[in-house]
Amino acid sequence: MPVSEIPPPQEPGDALAAVVALRRLADQLEDAAVEEAMRAGWSWPQVAEALGVTRQAVHRKHAKRLIAAGVKLRRRSP
C-alpha cells in the first residue's frame, strides 16, 4: 500500500510514535536478516551491498552482537 493511501493519524504525536515503531521494527528485521546471512556464510561486503551501505558501516553496527550470539564470522583473506 503506498504511503499516500494510508490515512494520516489525527495527532502529530501519533504519527511520530508510528515512525519510531517502524524504525524499531526495521532495526529488528535488519538484525535478523544480517545474522541469517552471516550464518549462511555471506561476507561483510555482500551484506553491505545488499543493505546499500559500506562494509565498515555494517561491521560496526553488527559485529559485536553477532559475536555475542556465537555467529562464526568470515575473515578477510590475507
SULQUI-V351557 format. One record per backbone hydrogen bond with DSSP energy under -0.5 kcal/mol. NH is the residue of the N-H (numbers start at 1). CO is the residue of the C=O. If there is no record, write none. Layout:
nh,co
NH,CO
NH,CO
This chain:
nh,co
5,2
6,3
7,5
14,11
15,11
16,12
17,13
18,14
19,15
20,16
21,17
22,18
23,19
24,20
25,21
26,22
27,23
28,24
29,25
30,26
31,27
32,28
33,29
34,30
35,31
36,32
37,33
38,34
39,35
40,36
41,38
42,37
47,43
48,44
49,45
50,46
51,47
52,48
53,48
58,54
59,55
60,56
61,57
62,58
63,59
66,62
67,63
68,64
69,65
70,67
71,66
73,71
